Amino acid sequence: MVAVDFPDKPTTVEIREEGDLLVVWLRGDYDTQVERYMQALRGDLEKRHGYRLILIHVGQAGTITTEARREMVAWNRERKAPGAVAILGASFTARTLAKMVLTAGRLLTKRRVDFGFFESEAEARTWLAERRKELRELIR
């Protein structure tokens, strides 16, 4: 990962960077500490690539706090870079909440952010590879 002034890494998140893709494993609640850490990572990805691709494993995730949702929407409102988020392992409740948060963010920012829910990492990566091509064309 490129050296950037990131906040302290929360214990409930593991990140692996693969070029223009962040692979994230959430284990526990998504609170403001996690959101601020993710803001730093997403911002760095946007700066370097002009878009962001995220593959997020949520099978062991807890809840997303109200404060974290507010910060996420506020931060995203200021962003212009397009992106795509592939979500793995989401329960029905998690899918519903994620759809609400992501749809609200998309409506408030008027920028392209695609998201999809997947059962397998292979399906998610195939979908992200297609989005990558589209995003690269979009930012040219």
PyMOL commands that set and color helices and strands:
alter all, ss='L'
color gray80, all
select helices_A, chain A and resi 32-49+66-77+92-109+121-139
alter helices_A, ss='H'
color red, helices_A
select strands_A, chain A and resi 13-18+21-30+52-64+83-88+113-118
alter strands_A, ss='S'
color yellow, strands_A
deselect
rebuild
show_as cartoon
